[in-house]
Amino acid sequence: MERHPRSRHRRLRALAAATGALVIPAALALGQPAAAQDDGTVVHTSDFEDGTVGDWAPRGPVTLAVEDGALLTTGRAADWNGPALDITDYIAPGGVYEISLDVRLAEGSTGDKLSATVQREAGGETAYDSLVYQAAAGTEWTTLSGEYSIAAPADALTFYVEAPAPDASYLIDNVQITELTPPGVDPNIPSLKDVLADDFRFGAAIDPRDLAAPTGDLLNKHFNQVTAENHMKVEAIQPTEGTFNFDAADELVEHAEANGMEVYGHTFLWHSQTPDWWFTYPAGHPQAGEPLGSSAEDQQIMLDRLEAHIGAIAEHYGDRIWAWDVVNEVISDNAAEVYRDSRWFQIFEGPEYISHAFRIAREELDAVGATDVELFINDYGTDNPAKRDNLYNLVADMLADGVPVDGVGHQTHISLNTPLDNIESSIDKFAGLGVLQAVTELDVAIGAPVEGVEFPEYEARIVQQGHYYRDLFAMLREKDLESVTVWGLHDGRSWLRGFNGTRPLESPLPFDDDLQAKWAYWGIVDPTRLPEIPEEPEPEYARVQVPRAKNAPVIDGEKDKPWKKAATVATDVRVEGAEDGAKADVSLMWDENAIYALFEVTDPNLDESSANPWEEDSVEVFLNPGNTKSGGYDDADGQYRVSFTNVVTLGGNGPDAGAITSAAVATSTGYRVEIAIALADGQGEVGAEHGLDLQVNDATDGVRTAAHTWYDPTGQSWSTNKMWGIAELVEKVKNDNGNGGGGSLPVTGTGLTVAVASAAVLAVGGTLLVLRQRRAANWGE
């Protein structure tokens, strides 16, 4: 029998990286406090010495047989066919495992590559985690090896070996699974709930998959409050009218009660994750199934449904849940609109439904004796002064009208660039109303790029995050807060990782994928342990010279003559979703009154079916007059969003941001959006520099499937001006011959100037981006 000494084989290593399954390279974990590990514990081997296939099974219509002490796979008809092994019992959440095996092609076989993959089943969804992808293979033995970890329990894990050549035959041997990092939490570090016991409850957003060990051990050790991440929202509790499902929510509440935790309820009323039936006429109505209008009768249908929904929850839970988000996210991101233009707002033709919700909640809870349950209004972006003030005015008006609002929840989805002063100012302002306050959905994004982009800043950002958590919690502990809740138990469960693992290295929470304490944890518990923040080079921001418009364009969606002299950039930087998602060429110019942008969007399928405007096909302009790059948003800063049907859902975040005028038209390749953003006195003059970024959102079936920007790769443009590019206002742009050139575009970065139709590779803090420019063609007269 031929044996294959492992030391003689070339080792091909890869990382399994997907939503729920991630291994961070060791180089990225430097600086984090962690115990040294030994060589690990072998938890499974397959060497086929007994002449049988053992626990291995065919994946597809293949033949498995033991030949010369190795497992031979023949009879394949598809690339996914091959030998498979159930490894569910060997892999625990939080553990890190090396999976290795020897492979070779059979003599005379077609093909030259082999892959090792894990099929992961969890919560009714299937994912495929690539351990080693299409490694070169021949008839000589080679060792494939990769590290694998899952962040949350899986229903089933199946390891299999496949080949891109459908009819390839191959052998495997010496399969070994080694536990490198044992799953579980560190029992020897202080519990966060104890460290913060004199200040506020410390909570985490969870769902039932977080309750089993070892994630349940992390929850029980460090937290004394839980929020249901999804299972107390309307679609989970009442998926169809009159049918209530409390099973998953009960599991969370019962676990909390059994482990001395309190429960914060989320949420009675929200524009999202609410079933469609709620906004249509009920069965038996002459218009059953059709959308509700805004008549008094229709409004009463909505109130009756809200009363029945809250009443059922009140009867079921009583005072077992100490507080509820009665309404969630009702303030618009567009400061000029004040209120979110949701179906609730449309049916009631105003914000009156918010007061109705609080009065109904108080009545229904009091009716079951739950008189001490606190009622909160909850929203994100309260660190933004304009949005904060709109929420403050709403709460102040409701209190003056006797509406039973007990508290304000600050979600606090922030980044390392969010000014702490903004967060503190918001808490201090609401304190003047005498309401309870809580931080309800905390995470601190480090600005990790999308999958496949190098991120050498990871170590420095994790240390910087520790310092940020230190300063944040030092401030929060001085305030009168009821609770602080982090949105996710550990990094592997953060919503910021994005769908399909868009940002696999985003790490916003105090505990990492392996359930171990990060510098963020020590920033809260013992700041003296924090190392100095490694220096990062200042990003070499992309710059574009924007020419003065001889005549202002008419904002009508048409490319009239003034646009012929504009500069043009491309939104080629992927920040989310598919690489081939919608993009645009964006022409830019200015005068003393405004800065102008014309988006030519390539997008064959247009969609605006989502309740969330950022999940509709649209374009965005981010403008920071003066290019302060201060973090957060300055008073004059704006985020402007316009859909392909010219619906403006963001018109400036700062209270002094310029007004927007826009128009949109369909084109043969997608759509065109023309925008003018007003400039204040002194902002429109030669030599002025303004922070600028441009974004295209691509939607399909009510979901954002991609987003591309001109420059900022972090996905945090909505919360901070720190990583936007720079627009330099010039009289005219010079082309290569030194003449005024229509459509010419100097874009610079790292000392490079890029001419028309060329490209530059630009280093953004070590991240490589490609910025392209194009000459606009077929200009209209």
Secondary structure as UniProt FT lines:
FT   HELIX           6..8
FT   STRAND          11..15
FT   STRAND          17..18
FT   TURN            19..20
FT   STRAND          21..22
FT   HELIX           26..29
FT   TURN            30..31
FT   STRAND          41..46
FT   TURN            49..50
FT   TURN            54..55
FT   STRAND          57..59
FT   STRAND          63..67
FT   TURN            68..69
FT   STRAND          70..74
FT   TURN            79..80
FT   STRAND          82..86
FT   TURN            88..90
FT   TURN            93..94
FT   STRAND          96..105
FT   TURN            107..108
FT   STRAND          113..122
FT   TURN            123..124
FT   STRAND          125..136
FT   STRAND          142..148
FT   STRAND          156..162
FT   TURN            166..167
FT   STRAND          170..181
FT   TURN            187..188
FT   HELIX           192..195
FT   TURN            196..199
FT   STRAND          201..206
FT   HELIX           208..210
FT   TURN            213..214
FT   HELIX           215..222
FT   STRAND          225..228
FT   TURN            231..232
FT   HELIX           234..237
FT   TURN            241..242
FT   HELIX           247..258
FT   TURN            259..260
FT   STRAND          262..270
FT   HELIX           276..279
FT   TURN            283..284
FT   TURN            286..289
FT   HELIX           296..317
FT   TURN            318..319
FT   STRAND          323..328
FT   TURN            335..337
FT   HELIX           343..348
FT   HELIX           352..367
FT   TURN            368..369
FT   TURN            371..372
FT   STRAND          374..379
FT   TURN            382..383
FT   HELIX           385..400
FT   TURN            401..402
FT   STRAND          407..410
FT   STRAND          413..415
FT   TURN            416..417
FT   HELIX           420..431
FT   TURN            432..434
FT   STRAND          436..445
FT   TURN            451..452
FT   TURN            456..457
FT   HELIX           458..476
FT   TURN            477..478
FT   STRAND          483..486
FT   HELIX           491..493
FT   HELIX           495..497
FT   HELIX           499..501
FT   TURN            504..505
FT   TURN            513..514
FT   HELIX           519..525
FT   HELIX           527..529
FT   STRAND          543..548
FT   HELIX           561..565
FT   STRAND          567..570
FT   STRAND          573..577
FT   TURN            579..580
FT   STRAND          583..590
FT   STRAND          594..602
FT   HELIX           613..615
FT   STRAND          618..625
FT   TURN            635..636
FT   STRAND          638..643
FT   TURN            644..645
FT   STRAND          648..651
FT   TURN            655..656
FT   STRAND          660..667
FT   TURN            668..669
FT   STRAND          670..678
FT   TURN            681..683
FT   TURN            686..687
FT   STRAND          689..700
FT   TURN            701..702
FT   STRAND          703..709
FT   TURN            717..719
FT   TURN            722..723
FT   STRAND          725..730
FT   TURN            736..737
FT   TURN            742..743
FT   STRAND          747..749
FT   TURN            750..751
FT   STRAND          752..754
FT   TURN            756..757
FT   STRAND          759..764
FT   TURN            765..766
FT   STRAND          767..772
//
